Amino acid sequence: MAIPGLSKDTPVIDAADSPKASVWMEARVASILNRTPSIKSFFFEVGSHFRHVAGQHMVVRLTDPGGYSVMRSYSIASAPTADGVIELAIEKLADGEVSLFFHDVVEVGDLIELRGPLGGHFIWSAEEPGASLLIGGGSGVVPLMSMARQRRTELGGEPIGLLLSARSRAEAPFFDELVEMDTETPGFSFTATFTRERPERAADFGRRVDQKMIRGGTGPARSTTGLHLHLRLAPLRRCGRRQRPCCWHPGRYGTNRKIRRLTQRRDWRHAAVPAQYHPLTATQHGNLFFSDIGEGVAMAQMRRSELQEMLASGIFLAPDDECNAVAQRAATLLDAFNATPMSQMAQRIGILKRALIRYEPGMMLSPVRWQFGHLDIGQGCFFSWDCLFLDNARITFGTRVAVGPKAQFITSGHPLRAVERTRFDQDGNRILGAVCTSAPIIVEDEVWIGAGVIVLPGVTIGARSVIGAGSVVNRSIPPDSLAVGNPCRVIRAIAN
């Protein structure tokens, strides 16, 4: 999804509040598909290990022979699957150097540098409670397509309605697929509204998005009526030299000027109060997503519990009752594991399987420390004494990983600025909690991590790499590398 900005094409967005999920990688263009006269889908082979959440995006980097490089952010349109291919839908902009290169130059088989997935706020998963209403305009439907496609695979899930606004049928990306999903997927409804032509389907509209489309019980609202919708507005961030609305990350801080102008219209005044529930009709709470209404700005997002924010690698508050309950259960199982002698191996493995997300046969020596049990451990892994896992976000280990004594894996952090580490109520008198962040850690197959190594949030350690004892790993390490030091740096490649 291209987002107009200060310079040409889409400016890369600083993902300070989302994990740096991977290092730069070269991905081959597997196929190219025309969606509209100005939008093409590019399918990249990223490997079966790649994982993303619906709503996240990738950063693309292009470098010419002279060393000049540009980076742009594009949303992922494909559903989160393990097939090793992702889809980026890129809109052609008249003055966009990156989008013009993709539309006019890139061919099947070309290698493109990618980094991601990034973004921890404008996301959706099938486990989210309540119905969801997705509203997108033009290329803004791209991240919503990832959500809709995932919902298609999750039969029996919560209802979802999607409203797509476009000038005409020809300029509506993914239209045929969405119509098919509307017909074949229970609990999913799709409605389009065209501003420059009359619709052919009886379910579609021929005007701009208005209050009746959302509240009337027709169109996408027929799947999501009976909701209290929570509207989260995008923050103001500094882009270039001017203060301007953030083009990508919806969040909890501040409001978006675009939204302010939009909510001054009569039809939108019912949604003008941020951070509060507004009753559309009745009973339950739901999720409301805006993406690219009018000018390609992601504008609003669902409200999660603090535990859901933590697991989604977002910003959350501590302490929290739900998080404390999970941590207390994890602590009980941890104490039982550390108290069980090595001679009772079957009991130790049984405790690990109950306490952790996944545990395949291997060896973990006591004592060990974890906080929530958000560990995904593959087959044949070895963990020596005194390992510590601060696992607010998921920590994933591939197969046959060896970890030395006193190694630490830290997925949580706090804002750098002191004024942002504590959140107060609206009056500024009562402390609501400490602001925390989380980002997952991935350790791929056959990695050896030496004694006393500290791995920090958002790091990926590539397969078959070796991390020297006492290193502090604050950035991702490519596969087949020997890396040591504080901060940890690659010394040389390892021939495997």
N, C-alpha and C positions, 0 to 999 in steps of 0.2 A: 504494500500500500504506500503510495507516494504521498508525502506530506509537504505542502509548499512552505518555504521558510525564507530566511533572509537572502540566501544565495541561491545558486542554481540547484534545482531538483530538491531532494529531501535531505535536510541536515541530519547528521548522525546525532543521536540523543545520548547524553551521558547517562549510563545506567547505574548511577550511584546507589539507588535503592533496589537494585535487582542483582542477582548473582551473575558473575562473569563465568558462564557455564562451561566455556571451553576456550582453548587457544585457537588461533587462526588455523583453518584447515582448507585444503583445496578440494572442492567438490565438482564433479563432472556433471555437465548439463545432459540429462538423460533424454528429455523431450521438451518441446515447446508447443503451446496450444494457444490459439487466439480466442480470447474471451469476448472482447468487444473491439471496435475499430481502434481504440486507444489503450487497451489493456491486454497484456499477454501473460500467460502462466508459464513459469520456468520450473521444471522439475529437476531437482538436484539429488545426486546419489551421495548420502552422508554417512552410510554405514548402519548396520543393525544395532549398534550400541547407542545411537542417537535417541534422546528422549526429549519431548517438549510438552508443554501444557497449552491447551487451546487458548488463544489470545496472545501468545508470545510472538516475538519478532526476531529477525536475524539482521546482522550488520554485514553489508557487502563492501569489499575493498577492491578497487581497481588501481593498478599501478602501470604507468607507461615505461618504456625503455629508459627514459631519462631520469626516472626516480620519482616523478610526480605521482601522488596517489590521492584518491578521494574515497570517502566512505559514506554510505547511505543506509538507512534502516528500512526494512520491508517486512510486513506482517506475513506470518505463516498461514496459509489457507488450508493445508491438509490436516486431517484428524491425527491425534497422537496415536501412532501405531509403531510397530517394530519392523516395518518393511524396508527401512533404510532409505526411503525417498521422501523428500519434503517438497511442497509446492509454494513458490513465492509468486504472487500476482503483482506485476509491475505496470504502473500507468505511465504512458508516454507523455512527457511534458515538453512544451515547445522549447524551453530554455534549459532543460535538464540534461546535463552532460552524462550522467549515469544512466538515466532511463533511455536516452537516445542511443547510447552504446548498446544496451540490451536489446532494444527493438530493431536496430539497424545493422548491428555487427555480430552479436553473439549467435553461435550456431550449436547444434547438438554435438556433443563431444568436447566442447571447450571446458577448460578448468577455470573456476572462479573461486576467489578467496572468500570464505564465510566465517563468521564468529557468532556463537549463540548456542542455545536460545536465550534471549534476554527478556526481561519484563516480569514483574511479580504482582502487578496490581490489576491490569485489565485482562484477567484470566477467568476461566470457568472450568469446572470439572463435574463429572456426573454425580459425584457425592454431595454437591451443594444442595442444601435444603430449599424447598420452595420453587415455584414456577419462575421462568425467566422470560423477559420480553427484550428482544434484540432489535435495535433500530439502527440502520446504516444507510448512508447515501453514497451512491456510485462506488468508487474503489474502497470506501469505508466498510463495505460488507466483507472484506477479505478476512479480518480476524474473526468475524461472526460466523463465517463459513466453517472455520475450524471447529467452533463450538457446535454448530448445527450438525456437522458430519460426525462428531463424536456422539452427539445425542442419537443419531441414526443407528449407531452400533450398540447403544445402551437401551435395549427394549425394556419397557416398563418403568422408565425413569420419570422424573418430574416433567410437566408440560413445558413446552417452549414455543413462543411465537416469534416470527421474524418479519419485520417490516422493512422493505427495500425501497428507497426513493431514488429515481433516476429520471433523466429528461425523457427518454423514450425506451421502448422495448429493446432496440438495438444497442443501447448504452447501458443496459442492466446486466452486469456480470453474473454468471452462474444461474441465470433465470431458469433455463430448462431443468437443471438439476434440482433446483429448489421446488419447482412445480412437481417434479417426480417425488421428492421427499414429502411434500404436502399430501400427496395422494397415498403413498405407501407406508409412511411412518406414523404409527399411532402416537398421539400426544404432541405432534409437531404440526404447526400451521404456518403457512407462508402467504404474505400479501405484498403486492407491489403497488406503488403509486407513481404515476408518470406525470411530470409537470408540463410536457410539451406535446402530448398526444393522448388520444382516447385509448383506454385499455381494452383488450379483447376478452379477457377473463372476467366473469361476473364478480369474482372475489376481489378484483383489483380496483384501484381508484385512479382518478384523473385530475388530481390537485396536489398541492403541497401537504406535507405532514401537518395534521392539526389534532386538536383535542379529541374529536369524535373517533378518529382512528384508534386511539389508545384506550379510550374509556367506553366506547360504544358497544362492546361485546361482539363486534364483527371483525373481520380481518384477523390480524395476529392476536387481538385481544380476546378472541373466542377461546384460546387456550390458557389465558392468564387472567381472566376475570376473577374477582374476589380476592384481590391482593392489596396489601400495603407495600408500596414500592419505595425503596430507599435510593435516593439520588446522591451520588458522590461526584463532586466537581473537581475539575483538573486544577492543579496549582499554577501559580505564576512562577516562571523560572527565567533566569537570564540567558537569552540566546543571542550570541553576538554582542553588539554594543547596546542593544535596547532591551528593556524589560518587556517581555511579551508572553502570551499564554504558552505553556508547555505544549508541544505538538504531539507528545506520545504518552507520557505517564500520568494517568489520572491518580489522584491521591487524596490525602486527608487535609492538606494544608492550603488555605486560600481558596479563591474561586477564579474561574476562567472568564475573561472579559467577553468572550464570544457567548458564553452561557448567560452572562448578565444581560447582554443585549437581547438574546433570544427570549429570556424569561420576562422581558418587559412587554412582549406581545401578549395580547389578551388570552390567546389560546394556551399559552404556556405558563400563566401565572400560578396555576395550581402546583407547579413543580419548582417554584422559585426559591424555596427555603432549603438550604443545604443541611446535611447532617441531621435531618428529622424525617419521621415517617409521615407521609401524606396518604390518607385513605382514598384510594380510587373508588372502591365500592364497599368491601367488607373484609372480614375475618383474617386470613393468614398473611404472612410476609413473603415478599418475592424479590426478584432481582431485575434491575433495569440497566440495560447497556445502551449507550449512545456511541456511535462511531461515524465520523465524517458527515455530519449533517451540514451541508452547504459548502464547507471548505476544507474537509479532510482533517479535522481535529478530534481525537478521541476525548470524549467529554465527560462521561459518567460511568459509574461502575457499582457493582453490588457491594453490600456490606457483609463481612464475614465475622465470625467470632474470632477472638484472639488466637485460639488454637488453630483455626483454619488459616489465619494470616501467617502464623509461624510455619506451618507445614507448606504453605505456598511460597515460602521464601520472601515474605513481605515484612512490613513493619508492624509490630505488635506491642502490646502493653504487658508489663509484668509488675506485680504478681497478678494472676488470674485464676479464678476458682476451677475452671475446666482444665487448664494446664496443670494446676497443682494436683488435681485428682489423677491425671495420667501419670505425673511424675511420682506420686505416692505409690501407685500400683507397680511402676517400674522399680522403685526403690525396694519394695518388698521382695520382688523376684531377684533383684540384684543381691540382696543380703542372703537369700536362700542359695543362690549359685555360689557365692564366695564361701559359704559355710559347708558346702558339700565337698567331701574329699575327692581327689582324683581317682581313687579306687572305685567310686560309684559313677562311672562315666555315663551310663545310660540315664541316670537321674540328671546329671549336669546338662546333657544334650537336650533332655526334655524341658528343662527350665529355659534354656536358650531359645528353643523353638516357641515357647509361650511368651517370652519376654521381648523378642526381636521381631522385626518385620519379616525377615527370612534368615534362616541359618541352615546351611548345608554342612555335611560332615567335615570336620577339621579339628583344630586344637586351639583352645583358649585357656591360658593359664590364669590362676587366681593369685592375687586379687586383681579385679578389674573394676572400672567405674563407668557407668553410663547414666544419663539423666532421664530420658524418655523411652529408650529402646528403639529409636528410629534408625536401626542398623540393618542393612541388606548385605548379607555375607554369603559369597559363593563357595563352591566346593573346594576343599583342600587348603583353606587358609590357616595360617599359624599366627597366633598373637601371644607374645611373651608376657612377663609379669608387669603389673602396674600400668597397663594401658588405660587411657582416659578418653572418653567420647562425650563431648559436649554437643549432644545431638538434637538441638532444636529443629534443624532441618535434617533431611535424610543423608546418611553416610553410606555409600555403596562401595563394596569391595568385589572385584571380579574373582576369578578362580586362581588358586595357588598363590595368593598374596602372603608374603612373610613380613611380619612387623616385630621390631625389636622391643626390648623393655623400655618402659616409661615414655612411650610415644603418645602424643596428644593430637586429637582431631577436634578442632574447634569450629563449629558452624555458626555461632552467634556473635553478635557485636552490638555496638551502640553508635549513635551519631557522633561525629567528630566534635561538633560545637556543643559546649556545655549547656547552652540555652535550649537545645533541642533534645536533651537526654531525659527531661522530665516533662510530663504533660499535666496541665492543670485544667480545672473546669472553666466554664465560660467567664466566670467572675474572677478567676485567677487566685482564688483563696484556698481551694482544696486540691491536693495532689491526687491525680487519677492513677498514676503509675509511672514506672520507668520505661522509656521508649527503647525497644530492642529491635535488632535486625537479624535476619538469618539467611544463609545461603548454603546450598548442599555441597558436599565433597564427594568426588568420584575417584576411586583408585582402581585402575583397570587391571587386566589379567597379568599375573606373574611379576608383579612389582615387588621389590625388596626395599623396605623402609628400615633404616638403621635405628639404633638406640637413641632415645631422647629427642626424636624428630617432632617438630610442631607443625601441623598442617592447618592453615587458616581458612576462613570461609570462602566458598566459591571456587576452590582449587580443583583441577582435574590432573591426575598424574597418569601419564600415558603408559600403555602396556609395555612390560619388560624393562621399565626404567629402574634405576637404583638411586635412592636418596641417602646421602652420607649421614652418619651419626651427628646429632646435635643441630641439624639444619632447621631453619625456619622457612617453610614453604609458603610464600605469600602470593605466588602466581603459578599458573598452570605450567606443567612440565610435559614436553612432547614425548611420544613413545621412543623407546630404545635410547635413553639418555642417562648419563651419569651426572647427577646434580648434587652440589654440596654448598654449605655456607649459610650465613645470616646477613642479608636475605639469600635464599637458595638460588643458585645460578647453574646453568648447564655448563659442565666442564668439557665434555666431549660426547660424541655418539658412541653407542655400544653396538658392535656388529653381532647380530643374532642370526 
